């Protein structure tokens, strides 16, 4: 049968979408930009333990989020798949 492929990266200058099999995608650190906080953000550099939802159809998972004042890095407790361009939602 055919193997399902998932978006691994977007290469806009070259007009390419890079795909990979699901087992090649889990990440231990995921960069997040354009963060909008509905509550006061943590101090830059501080680690925030929370639940994070990286894909629309998955359950929130435990993670540590580090905010640098502009963007954030999500470190899920268990490596996770995050597709470029999708929202990451933090739950406290």
PDB file of N, CA, C and O in Angstrom:
ATOM      1  N   UNK A   1       0.808  -1.190   0.000  1.00  0.00           N
ATOM      2  CA  UNK A   1       0.000   0.000   0.000  1.00  0.00           C
ATOM      3  C   UNK A   1       0.849   1.251   0.000  1.00  0.00           C
ATOM      4  O   UNK A   1       2.067   1.201   0.171  1.00  0.00           O
ATOM      5  N   UNK A   2       0.206   2.329  -0.188  1.00  0.00           N
ATOM      6  CA  UNK A   2       0.893   3.613  -0.198  1.00  0.00           C
ATOM      7  C   UNK A   2       1.079   4.129   1.220  1.00  0.00           C
ATOM      8  O   UNK A   2       0.198   3.975   2.066  1.00  0.00           O
ATOM      9  N   UNK A   3       2.224   4.739   1.477  1.00  0.00           N
ATOM     10  CA  UNK A   3       2.529   5.304   2.788  1.00  0.00           C
ATOM     11  C   UNK A   3       2.047   6.758   2.831  1.00  0.00           C
ATOM     12  O   UNK A   3       2.296   7.529   1.905  1.00  0.00           O
ATOM     13  N   UNK A   4       1.355   7.123   3.916  1.00  0.00           N
ATOM     14  CA  UNK A   4       0.903   8.500   4.078  1.00  0.00           C
ATOM     15  C   UNK A   4       2.111   9.398   4.336  1.00  0.00           C
ATOM     16  O   UNK A   4       3.025   9.022   5.069  1.00  0.00           O
ATOM     17  N   UNK A   5       2.111  10.583   3.732  1.00  0.00           N
ATOM     18  CA  UNK A   5       3.177  11.557   3.930  1.00  0.00           C
ATOM     19  C   UNK A   5       2.597  12.803   4.576  1.00  0.00           C
ATOM     20  O   UNK A   5       1.423  13.122   4.390  1.00  0.00           O
ATOM     21  N   UNK A   6       3.430  13.507   5.340  1.00  0.00           N
ATOM     22  CA  UNK A   6       3.015  14.690   6.083  1.00  0.00           C
ATOM     23  C   UNK A   6       3.966  15.838   5.767  1.00  0.00           C
ATOM     24  O   UNK A   6       5.124  15.610   5.419  1.00  0.00           O
ATOM     25  N   UNK A   7       3.478  17.073   5.888  1.00  0.00           N
ATOM     26  CA  UNK A   7       4.308  18.248   5.614  1.00  0.00           C
ATOM     27  C   UNK A   7       5.411  18.332   6.665  1.00  0.00           C
ATOM     28  O   UNK A   7       5.133  18.378   7.863  1.00  0.00           O
ATOM     29  N   UNK A   8       6.662  18.350   6.210  1.00  0.00           N
ATOM     30  CA  UNK A   8       7.816  18.457   7.104  1.00  0.00           C
ATOM     31  C   UNK A   8       8.393  19.864   7.088  1.00  0.00           C
ATOM     32  O   UNK A   8       8.939  20.320   8.092  1.00  0.00           O
ATOM     33  N   UNK A   9       8.277  20.562   5.949  1.00  0.00           N
ATOM     34  CA  UNK A   9       8.822  21.919   5.839  1.00  0.00           C
ATOM     35  C   UNK A   9       8.214  22.610   4.625  1.00  0.00           C
ATOM     36  O   UNK A   9       7.770  21.971   3.671  1.00  0.00           O
ATOM     37  N   UNK A  10       8.210  23.950   4.698  1.00  0.00           N
ATOM     38  CA  UNK A  10       7.782  24.764   3.562  1.00  0.00           C
ATOM     39  C   UNK A  10       8.985  25.556   3.082  1.00  0.00           C
ATOM     40  O   UNK A  10       9.671  26.189   3.885  1.00  0.00           O
ATOM     41  N   UNK A  11       9.246  25.530   1.799  1.00  0.00           N
ATOM     42  CA  UNK A  11      10.353  26.268   1.192  1.00  0.00           C
ATOM     43  C   UNK A  11       9.740  27.257   0.199  1.00  0.00           C
ATOM     44  O   UNK A  11       9.719  27.004  -1.005  1.00  0.00           O
ATOM     45  N   UNK A  12       9.239  28.392   0.716  1.00  0.00           N
ATOM     46  CA  UNK A  12       8.523  29.367  -0.112  1.00  0.00           C
ATOM     47  C   UNK A  12       9.376  29.932  -1.253  1.00  0.00           C
ATOM     48  O   UNK A  12       8.876  30.032  -2.373  1.00  0.00           O
ATOM     49  N   UNK A  13      10.648  30.309  -1.018  1.00  0.00           N
ATOM     50  CA  UNK A  13      11.429  30.880  -2.125  1.00  0.00           C
ATOM     51  C   UNK A  13      11.540  29.941  -3.325  1.00  0.00           C
ATOM     52  O   UNK A  13      11.589  30.393  -4.469  1.00  0.00           O
ATOM     53  N   UNK A  14      11.578  28.642  -3.065  1.00  0.00           N
ATOM     54  CA  UNK A  14      11.710  27.672  -4.151  1.00  0.00           C
ATOM     55  C   UNK A  14      10.369  27.045  -4.523  1.00  0.00           C
ATOM     56  O   UNK A  14      10.299  26.162  -5.377  1.00  0.00           O
ATOM     57  N   UNK A  15       9.284  27.526  -3.854  1.00  0.00           N
ATOM     58  CA  UNK A  15       7.926  27.037  -4.109  1.00  0.00           C
ATOM     59  C   UNK A  15       7.843  25.522  -3.959  1.00  0.00           C
ATOM     60  O   UNK A  15       7.345  24.816  -4.836  1.00  0.00           O
ATOM     61  N   UNK A  16       8.356  25.031  -2.795  1.00  0.00           N
ATOM     62  CA  UNK A  16       8.355  23.597  -2.537  1.00  0.00           C
ATOM     63  C   UNK A  16       7.689  23.297  -1.196  1.00  0.00           C
ATOM     64  O   UNK A  16       7.794  24.068  -0.242  1.00  0.00           O
ATOM     65  N   UNK A  17       7.016  22.182  -1.153  1.00  0.00           N
ATOM     66  CA  UNK A  17       6.503  21.615   0.083  1.00  0.00           C
ATOM     67  C   UNK A  17       7.274  20.323   0.290  1.00  0.00           C
ATOM     68  O   UNK A  17       7.241  19.440  -0.566  1.00  0.00           O
ATOM     69  N   UNK A  18       7.970  20.201   1.421  1.00  0.00           N
ATOM     70  CA  UNK A  18       8.762  19.017   1.725  1.00  0.00           C
ATOM     71  C   UNK A  18       7.909  18.087   2.580  1.00  0.00           C
ATOM     72  O   UNK A  18       7.355  18.505   3.597  1.00  0.00           O
ATOM     73  N   UNK A  19       7.804  16.827   2.166  1.00  0.00           N
ATOM     74  CA  UNK A  19       7.006  15.854   2.901  1.00  0.00           C
ATOM     75  C   UNK A  19       7.892  14.722   3.408  1.00  0.00           C
ATOM     76  O   UNK A  19       8.984  14.487   2.891  1.00  0.00           O
ATOM     77  N   UNK A  20       7.398  14.026   4.433  1.00  0.00           N
ATOM     78  CA  UNK A  20       8.131  12.904   5.014  1.00  0.00           C
ATOM     79  C   UNK A  20       7.129  11.950   5.653  1.00  0.00           C
ATOM     80  O   UNK A  20       6.008  12.347   5.969  1.00  0.00           O
ATOM     81  N   UNK A  21       7.529  10.696   5.845  1.00  0.00           N
ATOM     82  CA  UNK A  21       6.640   9.778   6.557  1.00  0.00           C
ATOM     83  C   UNK A  21       6.487  10.206   8.017  1.00  0.00           C
ATOM     84  O   UNK A  21       7.372  10.860   8.570  1.00  0.00           O
ATOM     85  N   UNK A  22       5.367   9.838   8.638  1.00  0.00           N
ATOM     86  CA  UNK A  22       5.065  10.247  10.005  1.00  0.00           C
ATOM     87  C   UNK A  22       6.194   9.922  10.975  1.00  0.00           C
ATOM     88  O   UNK A  22       6.515  10.759  11.819  1.00  0.00           O
ATOM     89  N   UNK A  23       6.810   8.747  10.893  1.00  0.00           N
ATOM     90  CA  UNK A  23       7.831   8.378  11.873  1.00  0.00           C
ATOM     91  C   UNK A  23       9.120   9.179  11.743  1.00  0.00           C
ATOM     92  O   UNK A  23       9.975   9.104  12.626  1.00  0.00           O
ATOM     93  N   UNK A  24       9.282   9.940  10.673  1.00  0.00           N
ATOM     94  CA  UNK A  24      10.466  10.782  10.492  1.00  0.00           C
ATOM     95  C   UNK A  24      10.256  12.189  11.042  1.00  0.00           C
ATOM     96  O   UNK A  24      11.192  12.988  11.048  1.00  0.00           O
ATOM     97  N   UNK A  25       9.047  12.508  11.505  1.00  0.00           N
ATOM     98  CA  UNK A  25       8.718  13.882  11.857  1.00  0.00           C
ATOM     99  C   UNK A  25       8.778  14.271  13.331  1.00  0.00           C
ATOM    100  O   UNK A  25       8.960  15.459  13.601  1.00  0.00           O
ATOM    101  N   UNK A  26       8.642  13.372  14.308  1.00  0.00           N
ATOM    102  CA  UNK A  26       8.574  13.843  15.697  1.00  0.00           C
ATOM    103  C   UNK A  26       9.774  14.723  16.074  1.00  0.00           C
ATOM    104  O   UNK A  26      10.920  14.419  15.741  1.00  0.00           O
ATOM    105  N   UNK A  27       9.474  15.823  16.778  1.00  0.00           N
ATOM    106  CA  UNK A  27      10.496  16.792  17.161  1.00  0.00           C
ATOM    107  C   UNK A  27      10.526  16.947  18.680  1.00  0.00           C
ATOM    108  O   UNK A  27       9.508  16.787  19.354  1.00  0.00           O
ATOM    109  N   UNK A  28      11.709  17.259  19.205  1.00  0.00           N
ATOM    110  CA  UNK A  28      11.845  17.489  20.644  1.00  0.00           C
ATOM    111  C   UNK A  28      11.826  18.972  20.985  1.00  0.00           C
ATOM    112  O   UNK A  28      11.600  19.334  22.140  1.00  0.00           O
ATOM    113  N   UNK A  29      12.061  19.838  19.998  1.00  0.00           N
ATOM    114  CA  UNK A  29      12.002  21.290  20.198  1.00  0.00           C
ATOM    115  C   UNK A  29      11.368  21.918  18.966  1.00  0.00           C
ATOM    116  O   UNK A  29      11.799  21.670  17.840  1.00  0.00           O
ATOM    117  N   UNK A  30      10.334  22.737  19.190  1.00  0.00           N
ATOM    118  CA  UNK A  30       9.564  23.316  18.095  1.00  0.00           C
ATOM    119  C   UNK A  30       9.533  24.837  18.267  1.00  0.00           C
ATOM    120  O   UNK A  30       9.027  25.339  19.270  1.00  0.00           O
ATOM    121  N   UNK A  31      10.071  25.565  17.294  1.00  0.00           N
ATOM    122  CA  UNK A  31      10.063  27.029  17.341  1.00  0.00           C
ATOM    123  C   UNK A  31       8.677  27.543  16.961  1.00  0.00           C
ATOM    124  O   UNK A  31       8.069  27.061  16.006  1.00  0.00           O
ATOM    125  N   UNK A  32       8.183  28.525  17.714  1.00  0.00           N
ATOM    126  CA  UNK A  32       6.863  29.116  17.485  1.00  0.00           C
ATOM    127  C   UNK A  32       7.043  30.629  17.390  1.00  0.00           C
ATOM    128  O   UNK A  32       7.675  31.236  18.254  1.00  0.00           O
ATOM    129  N   UNK A  33       6.493  31.232  16.353  1.00  0.00           N
ATOM    130  CA  UNK A  33       6.575  32.684  16.191  1.00  0.00           C
ATOM    131  C   UNK A  33       5.209  33.318  16.299  1.00  0.00           C
ATOM    132  O   UNK A  33       4.198  32.619  16.353  1.00  0.00           O
ATOM    133  N   UNK A  34       5.172  34.636  16.331  1.00  0.00           N
ATOM    134  CA  UNK A  34       3.915  35.389  16.385  1.00  0.00           C
ATOM    135  C   UNK A  34       3.018  34.916  17.534  1.00  0.00           C
ATOM    136  O   UNK A  34       1.858  34.562  17.322  1.00  0.00           O
ATOM    137  N   UNK A  35       3.563  34.914  18.735  1.00  0.00           N
ATOM    138  CA  UNK A  35       2.827  34.424  19.908  1.00  0.00           C
ATOM    139  C   UNK A  35       1.886  35.511  20.426  1.00  0.00           C
ATOM    140  O   UNK A  35       2.301  36.652  20.628  1.00  0.00           O
ATOM    141  N   UNK A  36       0.634  35.158  20.636  1.00  0.00           N
ATOM    142  CA  UNK A  36      -0.374  36.043  21.222  1.00  0.00           C
ATOM    143  C   UNK A  36      -0.796  35.455  22.553  1.00  0.00           C
ATOM    144  O   UNK A  36      -1.333  34.348  22.599  1.00  0.00           O
ATOM    145  N   UNK A  37      -0.561  36.177  23.633  1.00  0.00           N
ATOM    146  CA  UNK A  37      -0.905  35.695  24.970  1.00  0.00           C
ATOM    147  C   UNK A  37      -2.262  36.264  25.380  1.00  0.00           C
ATOM    148  O   UNK A  37      -2.497  37.464  25.240  1.00  0.00           O
ATOM    149  N   UNK A  38      -3.144  35.422  25.879  1.00  0.00           N
ATOM    150  CA  UNK A  38      -4.431  35.882  26.412  1.00  0.00           C
ATOM    151  C   UNK A  38      -4.314  36.172  27.909  1.00  0.00           C
ATOM    152  O   UNK A  38      -5.224  36.746  28.507  1.00  0.00           O
ATOM    153  N   UNK A  39      -3.213  35.782  28.498  1.00  0.00           N
ATOM    154  CA  UNK A  39      -2.875  36.077  29.897  1.00  0.00           C
ATOM    155  C   UNK A  39      -1.466  36.665  29.877  1.00  0.00           C
ATOM    156  O   UNK A  39      -0.815  36.696  28.832  1.00  0.00           O
ATOM    157  N   UNK A  40      -1.004  37.125  31.019  1.00  0.00           N
ATOM    158  CA  UNK A  40       0.351  37.684  31.093  1.00  0.00           C
ATOM    159  C   UNK A  40       1.374  36.613  30.709  1.00  0.00           C
ATOM    160  O   UNK A  40       1.335  35.508  31.250  1.00  0.00           O
ATOM    161  N   UNK A  41       2.290  36.920  29.784  1.00  0.00           N
ATOM    162  CA  UNK A  41       3.291  35.922  29.389  1.00  0.00           C
ATOM    163  C   UNK A  41       4.313  35.708  30.507  1.00  0.00           C
ATOM    164  O   UNK A  41       4.472  36.566  31.375  1.00  0.00           O
ATOM    165  N   UNK A  42       4.994  34.583  30.489  1.00  0.00           N
ATOM    166  CA  UNK A  42       6.070  34.370  31.460  1.00  0.00           C
ATOM    167  C   UNK A  42       7.209  35.341  31.175  1.00  0.00           C
ATOM    168  O   UNK A  42       7.296  35.897  30.080  1.00  0.00           O
ATOM    169  N   UNK A  43       8.062  35.541  32.138  1.00  0.00           N
ATOM    170  CA  UNK A  43       9.238  36.396  31.940  1.00  0.00           C
ATOM    171  C   UNK A  43      10.114  35.782  30.845  1.00  0.00           C
ATOM    172  O   UNK A  43      10.225  34.558  30.773  1.00  0.00           O
ATOM    173  N   UNK A  44      10.737  36.600  29.992  1.00  0.00           N
ATOM    174  CA  UNK A  44      11.628  36.047  28.971  1.00  0.00           C
ATOM    175  C   UNK A  44      12.670  35.125  29.589  1.00  0.00           C
ATOM    176  O   UNK A  44      13.323  35.471  30.573  1.00  0.00           O
ATOM    177  N   UNK A  45      12.813  33.951  28.995  1.00  0.00           N
ATOM    178  CA  UNK A  45      13.765  32.949  29.484  1.00  0.00           C
ATOM    179  C   UNK A  45      13.188  31.998  30.507  1.00  0.00           C
ATOM    180  O   UNK A  45      13.775  30.949  30.772  1.00  0.00           O
ATOM    181  N   UNK A  46      12.044  32.341  31.093  1.00  0.00           N
ATOM    182  CA  UNK A  46      11.432  31.466  32.094  1.00  0.00           C
ATOM    183  C   UNK A  46      10.731  30.301  31.404  1.00  0.00           C
ATOM    184  O   UNK A  46      10.183  30.445  30.311  1.00  0.00           O
ATOM    185  N   UNK A  47      10.760  29.155  32.057  1.00  0.00           N
ATOM    186  CA  UNK A  47      10.094  27.967  31.522  1.00  0.00           C
ATOM    187  C   UNK A  47       8.675  27.899  32.075  1.00  0.00           C
ATOM    188  O   UNK A  47       8.450  28.089  33.270  1.00  0.00           O
ATOM    189  N   UNK A  48       7.724  27.624  31.188  1.00  0.00           N
ATOM    190  CA  UNK A  48       6.318  27.493  31.568  1.00  0.00           C
ATOM    191  C   UNK A  48       5.887  26.054  31.317  1.00  0.00           C
ATOM    192  O   UNK A  48       5.940  25.580  30.182  1.00  0.00           O
ATOM    193  N   UNK A  49       5.462  25.355  32.367  1.00  0.00           N
ATOM    194  CA  UNK A  49       4.908  24.003  32.206  1.00  0.00           C
ATOM    195  C   UNK A  49       3.437  24.164  31.887  1.00  0.00           C
ATOM    196  O   UNK A  49       2.711  24.857  32.600  1.00  0.00           O
ATOM    197  N   UNK A  50       2.999  23.525  30.818  1.00  0.00           N
ATOM    198  CA  UNK A  50       1.604  23.641  30.397  1.00  0.00           C
ATOM    199  C   UNK A  50       1.247  22.477  29.488  1.00  0.00           C
ATOM    200  O   UNK A  50       2.060  21.584  29.249  1.00  0.00           O
ATOM    201  N   UNK A  51       0.032  22.500  28.992  1.00  0.00           N
ATOM    202  CA  UNK A  51      -0.388  21.567  27.953  1.00  0.00           C
ATOM    203  C   UNK A  51      -0.335  22.318  26.636  1.00  0.00           C
ATOM    204  O   UNK A  51      -0.664  23.503  26.583  1.00  0.00           O
ATOM    205  N   UNK A  52       0.074  21.644  25.577  1.00  0.00           N
ATOM    206  CA  UNK A  52       0.203  22.270  24.266  1.00  0.00           C
ATOM    207  C   UNK A  52      -0.522  21.408  23.241  1.00  0.00           C
ATOM    208  O   UNK A  52      -0.404  20.183  23.231  1.00  0.00           O
ATOM    209  N   UNK A  53      -1.269  22.081  22.388  1.00  0.00           N
ATOM    210  CA  UNK A  53      -1.937  21.403  21.276  1.00  0.00           C
ATOM    211  C   UNK A  53      -1.257  21.867  19.992  1.00  0.00           C
ATOM    212  O   UNK A  53      -1.270  23.057  19.676  1.00  0.00           O
ATOM    213  N   UNK A  54      -0.661  20.927  19.248  1.00  0.00           N
ATOM    214  CA  UNK A  54       0.107  21.261  18.051  1.00  0.00           C
ATOM    215  C   UNK A  54      -0.648  20.985  16.756  1.00  0.00           C
ATOM    216  O   UNK A  54      -0.283  21.505  15.702  1.00  0.00           O
ATOM    217  N   UNK A  55      -1.678  20.187  16.826  1.00  0.00           N
ATOM    218  CA  UNK A  55      -2.461  19.840  15.648  1.00  0.00           C
ATOM    219  C   UNK A  55      -3.935  19.897  16.029  1.00  0.00           C
ATOM    220  O   UNK A  55      -4.295  19.607  17.170  1.00  0.00           O
ATOM    221  N   UNK A  56      -4.775  20.265  15.091  1.00  0.00           N
ATOM    222  CA  UNK A  56      -6.202  20.471  15.371  1.00  0.00           C
ATOM    223  C   UNK A  56      -6.891  19.238  15.940  1.00  0.00           C
ATOM    224  O   UNK A  56      -7.780  19.369  16.782  1.00  0.00           O
ATOM    225  N   UNK A  57      -6.507  18.061  15.507  1.00  0.00           N
ATOM    226  CA  UNK A  57      -7.224  16.840  15.901  1.00  0.00           C
ATOM    227  C   UNK A  57      -6.548  16.031  16.991  1.00  0.00           C
ATOM    228  O   UNK A  57      -6.891  14.866  17.187  1.00  0.00           O
ATOM    229  N   UNK A  58      -5.597  16.615  17.705  1.00  0.00           N
ATOM    230  CA  UNK A  58      -4.942  15.854  18.765  1.00  0.00           C
ATOM    231  C   UNK A  58      -5.312  16.407  20.132  1.00  0.00           C
ATOM    232  O   UNK A  58      -5.776  17.540  20.259  1.00  0.00           O
ATOM    233  N   UNK A  59      -5.100  15.597  21.135  1.00  0.00           N
ATOM    234  CA  UNK A  59      -5.319  16.028  22.509  1.00  0.00           C
ATOM    235  C   UNK A  59      -4.123  16.880  22.958  1.00  0.00           C
ATOM    236  O   UNK A  59      -2.999  16.643  22.515  1.00  0.00           O
ATOM    237  N   UNK A  60      -4.354  17.870  23.832  1.00  0.00           N
ATOM    238  CA  UNK A  60      -3.220  18.630  24.367  1.00  0.00           C
ATOM    239  C   UNK A  60      -2.240  17.695  25.085  1.00  0.00           C
ATOM    240  O   UNK A  60      -2.648  16.719  25.714  1.00  0.00           O
ATOM    241  N   UNK A  61      -0.961  18.001  24.984  1.00  0.00           N
ATOM    242  CA  UNK A  61       0.080  17.173  25.588  1.00  0.00           C
ATOM    243  C   UNK A  61       0.965  18.012  26.502  1.00  0.00           C
ATOM    244  O   UNK A  61       1.092  19.220  26.302  1.00  0.00           O
ATOM    245  N   UNK A  62       1.572  17.387  27.496  1.00  0.00           N
ATOM    246  CA  UNK A  62       2.443  18.077  28.447  1.00  0.00           C
ATOM    247  C   UNK A  62       3.705  18.564  27.741  1.00  0.00           C
ATOM    248  O   UNK A  62       4.291  17.858  26.920  1.00  0.00           O
ATOM    249  N   UNK A  63       4.110  19.792  28.080  1.00  0.00           N
ATOM    250  CA  UNK A  63       5.292  20.378  27.451  1.00  0.00           C
ATOM    251  C   UNK A  63       5.845  21.500  28.321  1.00  0.00           C
ATOM    252  O   UNK A  63       5.199  21.960  29.262  1.00  0.00           O
ATOM    253  N   UNK A  64       7.040  21.920  27.987  1.00  0.00           N
ATOM    254  CA  UNK A  64       7.665  23.095  28.583  1.00  0.00           C
ATOM    255  C   UNK A  64       7.808  24.133  27.473  1.00  0.00           C
ATOM    256  O   UNK A  64       8.332  23.835  26.400  1.00  0.00           O
ATOM    257  N   UNK A  65       7.338  25.355  27.739  1.00  0.00           N
ATOM    258  CA  UNK A  65       7.423  26.440  26.767  1.00  0.00           C
ATOM    259  C   UNK A  65       8.367  27.497  27.324  1.00  0.00           C
ATOM    260  O   UNK A  65       8.225  27.926  28.469  1.00  0.00           O
ATOM    261  N   UNK A  66       9.327  27.912  26.509  1.00  0.00           N
ATOM    262  CA  UNK A  66      10.251  28.978  26.891  1.00  0.00           C
ATOM    263  C   UNK A  66      10.010  30.158  25.961  1.00  0.00           C
ATOM    264  O   UNK A  66      10.081  30.020  24.740  1.00  0.00           O
ATOM    265  N   UNK A  67       9.724  31.316  26.542  1.00  0.00           N
ATOM    266  CA  UNK A  67       9.393  32.553  25.840  1.00  0.00           C
ATOM    267  C   UNK A  67      10.608  33.456  25.858  1.00  0.00           C
ATOM    268  O   UNK A  67      11.200  33.653  26.918  1.00  0.00           O
ATOM    269  N   UNK A  68      11.007  34.023  24.703  1.00  0.00           N
ATOM    270  CA  UNK A  68      12.175  34.913  24.677  1.00  0.00           C
ATOM    271  C   UNK A  68      11.804  36.380  24.521  1.00  0.00           C
ATOM    272  O   UNK A  68      12.676  37.230  24.345  1.00  0.00           O
ATOM    273  N   UNK A  69      10.497  36.681  24.587  1.00  0.00           N
ATOM    274  CA  UNK A  69      10.041  38.043  24.423  1.00  0.00           C
ATOM    275  C   UNK A  69       9.463  38.292  23.036  1.00  0.00           C
ATOM    276  O   UNK A  69       8.728  39.259  22.834  1.00  0.00           O
ATOM    277  N   UNK A  70       9.788  37.434  22.087  1.00  0.00           N
ATOM    278  CA  UNK A  70       9.280  37.546  20.723  1.00  0.00           C
ATOM    279  C   UNK A  70       8.620  36.248  20.275  1.00  0.00           C
ATOM    280  O   UNK A  70       7.469  36.243  19.839  1.00  0.00           O
ATOM    281  N   UNK A  71       9.342  35.175  20.385  1.00  0.00           N
ATOM    282  CA  UNK A  71       8.854  33.849  19.990  1.00  0.00           C
ATOM    283  C   UNK A  71       9.009  32.894  21.147  1.00  0.00           C
ATOM    284  O   UNK A  71       9.438  33.281  22.234  1.00  0.00           O
ATOM    285  N   UNK A  72       8.661  31.652  20.913  1.00  0.00           N
ATOM    286  CA  UNK A  72       8.747  30.648  21.964  1.00  0.00           C
ATOM    287  C   UNK A  72       9.300  29.354  21.397  1.00  0.00           C
ATOM    288  O   UNK A  72       9.268  29.123  20.188  1.00  0.00           O
ATOM    289  N   UNK A  73       9.808  28.515  22.289  1.00  0.00           N
ATOM    290  CA  UNK A  73      10.229  27.165  21.927  1.00  0.00           C
ATOM    291  C   UNK A  73       9.406  26.211  22.780  1.00  0.00           C
ATOM    292  O   UNK A  73       9.374  26.321  24.006  1.00  0.00           O
ATOM    293  N   UNK A  74       8.743  25.276  22.112  1.00  0.00           N
ATOM    294  CA  UNK A  74       7.943  24.260  22.788  1.00  0.00           C
ATOM    295  C   UNK A  74       8.772  22.988  22.845  1.00  0.00           C
ATOM    296  O   UNK A  74       9.276  22.522  21.824  1.00  0.00           O
ATOM    297  N   UNK A  75       8.912  22.432  24.033  1.00  0.00           N
ATOM    298  CA  UNK A  75       9.614  21.164  24.219  1.00  0.00           C
ATOM    299  C   UNK A  75       8.621  20.157  24.800  1.00  0.00           C
ATOM    300  O   UNK A  75       8.447  20.089  26.017  1.00  0.00           O
ATOM    301  N   UNK A  76       7.969  19.375  23.932  1.00  0.00           N
ATOM    302  CA  UNK A  76       6.994  18.399  24.430  1.00  0.00           C
ATOM    303  C   UNK A  76       7.691  17.298  25.220  1.00  0.00           C
ATOM    304  O   UNK A  76       8.823  16.928  24.910  1.00  0.00           O
ATOM    305  N   UNK A  77       7.012  16.775  26.244  1.00  0.00           N
ATOM    306  CA  UNK A  77       7.582  15.687  27.040  1.00  0.00           C
ATOM    307  C   UNK A  77       7.853  14.459  26.177  1.00  0.00           C
ATOM    308  O   UNK A  77       8.829  13.741  26.398  1.00  0.00           O
ATOM    309  N   UNK A  78       6.997  14.224  25.207  1.00  0.00           N
ATOM    310  CA  UNK A  78       7.164  13.146  24.238  1.00  0.00           C
ATOM    311  C   UNK A  78       7.283  13.803  22.863  1.00  0.00           C
ATOM    312  O   UNK A  78       6.436  14.622  22.509  1.00  0.00           O
ATOM    313  N   UNK A  79       8.317  13.466  22.072  1.00  0.00           N
ATOM    314  CA  UNK A  79       8.460  14.105  20.756  1.00  0.00           C
ATOM    315  C   UNK A  79       7.132  14.126  19.997  1.00  0.00           C
ATOM    316  O   UNK A  79       6.358  13.169  20.036  1.00  0.00           O
ATOM    317  N   UNK A  80       6.891  15.240  19.306  1.00  0.00           N
ATOM    318  CA  UNK A  80       5.603  15.463  18.656  1.00  0.00           C
ATOM    319  C   UNK A  80       5.807  15.952  17.230  1.00  0.00           C
ATOM    320  O   UNK A  80       6.895  16.381  16.844  1.00  0.00           O
ATOM    321  N   UNK A  81       4.732  15.875  16.464  1.00  0.00           N
ATOM    322  CA  UNK A  81       4.756  16.337  15.081  1.00  0.00           C
ATOM    323  C   UNK A  81       4.121  17.723  15.015  1.00  0.00           C
ATOM    324  O   UNK A  81       2.992  17.919  15.466  1.00  0.00           O
ATOM    325  N   UNK A  82       4.845  18.672  14.455  1.00  0.00           N
ATOM    326  CA  UNK A  82       4.326  20.036  14.267  1.00  0.00           C
ATOM    327  C   UNK A  82       4.541  20.421  12.812  1.00  0.00           C
ATOM    328  O   UNK A  82       5.677  20.469  12.342  1.00  0.00           O
ATOM    329  N   UNK A  83       3.473  20.689  12.108  1.00  0.00           N
ATOM    330  CA  UNK A  83       3.581  21.085  10.706  1.00  0.00           C
ATOM    331  C   UNK A  83       3.804  22.594  10.608  1.00  0.00           C
ATOM    332  O   UNK A  83       3.216  23.357  11.374  1.00  0.00           O
ATOM    333  N   UNK A  84       4.641  23.023   9.682  1.00  0.00           N
ATOM    334  CA  UNK A  84       4.863  24.461   9.490  1.00  0.00           C
ATOM    335  C   UNK A  84       3.554  25.189   9.185  1.00  0.00           C
ATOM    336  O   UNK A  84       2.721  24.701   8.422  1.00  0.00           O
ATOM    337  N   UNK A  85       3.391  26.359   9.792  1.00  0.00           N
ATOM    338  CA  UNK A  85       2.212  27.177   9.519  1.00  0.00           C
ATOM    339  C   UNK A  85       1.023  26.883  10.385  1.00  0.00           C
ATOM    340  O   UNK A  85       0.049  27.636  10.352  1.00  0.00           O
ATOM    341  N   UNK A  86       1.055  25.815  11.165  1.00  0.00           N
ATOM    342  CA  UNK A  86      -0.073  25.517  12.045  1.00  0.00           C
ATOM    343  C   UNK A  86       0.091  26.244  13.367  1.00  0.00           C
ATOM    344  O   UNK A  86       1.203  26.569  13.783  1.00  0.00           O
ATOM    345  N   UNK A  87      -1.031  26.493  14.017  1.00  0.00           N
ATOM    346  CA  UNK A  87      -1.012  27.152  15.322  1.00  0.00           C
ATOM    347  C   UNK A  87      -0.593  26.175  16.411  1.00  0.00           C
ATOM    348  O   UNK A  87      -0.848  24.975  16.315  1.00  0.00           O
ATOM    349  N   UNK A  88       0.043  26.695  17.433  1.00  0.00           N
ATOM    350  CA  UNK A  88       0.329  25.949  18.655  1.00  0.00           C
ATOM    351  C   UNK A  88      -0.456  26.666  19.755  1.00  0.00           C
ATOM    352  O   UNK A  88      -0.349  27.883  19.905  1.00  0.00           O
ATOM    353  N   UNK A  89      -1.231  25.922  20.510  1.00  0.00           N
ATOM    354  CA  UNK A  89      -2.058  26.528  21.556  1.00  0.00           C
ATOM    355  C   UNK A  89      -1.543  26.025  22.904  1.00  0.00           C
ATOM    356  O   UNK A  89      -1.375  24.823  23.113  1.00  0.00           O
ATOM    357  N   UNK A  90      -1.291  26.991  23.833  1.00  0.00           N
ATOM    358  CA  UNK A  90      -0.794  26.648  25.173  1.00  0.00           C
ATOM    359  C   UNK A  90      -1.955  26.729  26.148  1.00  0.00           C
ATOM    360  O   UNK A  90      -2.702  27.707  26.148  1.00  0.00           O
ATOM    361  N   UNK A  91      -2.112  25.706  26.979  1.00  0.00           N
ATOM    362  CA  UNK A  91      -3.170  25.668  27.997  1.00  0.00           C
ATOM    363  C   UNK A  91      -2.537  25.578  29.382  1.00  0.00           C
ATOM    364  O   UNK A  91      -1.660  24.748  29.620  1.00  0.00           O
ATOM    365  N   UNK A  92      -2.991  26.443  30.298  1.00  0.00           N
ATOM    366  CA  UNK A  92      -2.510  26.398  31.686  1.00  0.00           C
ATOM    367  C   UNK A  92      -3.685  25.959  32.550  1.00  0.00           C
ATOM    368  O   UNK A  92      -3.546  25.841  33.768  1.00  0.00           O
TER     369      UNK A  92
END
